[in-house]
């Protein structure tokens, strides 16, 4: 009974040592609600001057101690004087906590995105962006249970351990860049495509024993978004992301079908969306969402279809999103511009 680590604790050690760090970027099921994490060049691709988006995720409660993740992004668009170009400033903030040893990671990543107008007839833009800032990660070593603390099949926290920890966390600077192309088609259809390159500075991460250094490998991401009206009151919105990082690949995508339940003359309609997304080889995600006035609220649940489905009984976790977007009553507002980045 000496070697009685749980598999989860072993995984945490591997993550902290960096051996599997390539797969540790945050991934949300409603990934389209946190555009800066997808690609910093998607900042500002919305209708309005200001957008604030939040998300709360709780997962794996059916298997072990829940993983909880919170994130908030802020975007502010400023139209440039004398042309139709747009400058977007923003910030991405995230906090996640995992498991028995309370492994925490905090990110604060400011972003700047410049969108160059390519047409006087349509909202066609080419955007380039940069994002970067500090990342802090730490855990509580007093909560770790090692194999040599099990004597006679029983665990005792007062039993000495030979495992030494020189670090209880690590800090690093993380940089990302991206490009995107957005435009319109038909009467009210809109779309964008993009490519992002995260961790291009290859941040160094130290192991908890202080003897091993590893790099956070760069991640290349491709993004697609389409907003296509079906009738005056119905629309289909589709999103997809594909990324590759150190040989690891993931595809996320899905569709939302929305219909206006109430329309107003000079305000945004009340719209309800139903849809589903797929994180390939991992989870099937049904989604419901509602837009009202300048607010949006979404709820999703992960149905686990990975190799862990037997242990988890197909249960993944809930995810709740909320966002605000609107025009500001200021002199330099995108509401007064004929052309702007919109979606």
PECOR-V694343 format. One line per field, one symbol per residue. psi: psi as a letter, one per 30 degrees, with the letter a starting at -180 (. if undefined). burial: # if it has 24 or more other ideal C-beta (glycine too) atoms within 12 Angstrom, else .. Layout:
BEGIN
psi = ???
burial = ???
END
This chain:
BEGIN
psi = gehhkleeeeeeeeeefffgffggkkkkehfffifefekfffkfiljlekkkklkkkjlgffeakkkkkklkkkkkkjkkkfaglkkkkakkklkkkkaeghjkkkkjjlkkkkjkkfkfflikkkkklkklalkkklljfffkjlegfjkggkkjffklkfkkjfkgalklkkklllllkkallbegklllllkljlhfgikkkklffgfkklkjkkkkkkkkkkjjkeaffllkkkkkkklkjhfkkkkklakkkkkkfklleglklkkkkkallkjkgekkjkkkkkkkcglkkkklkkjkgafgfeefhgkdllkklklkklkkileikfffkeklkl.
burial = ....#..##.###.####..########################################.##..##############....##################################....############.#.#.#.#..###..#...............#..###.#############....############.##.####.....#.#############......#########.##...###########..........###.#####..##########..###########...#......#############......#..#.#####
END
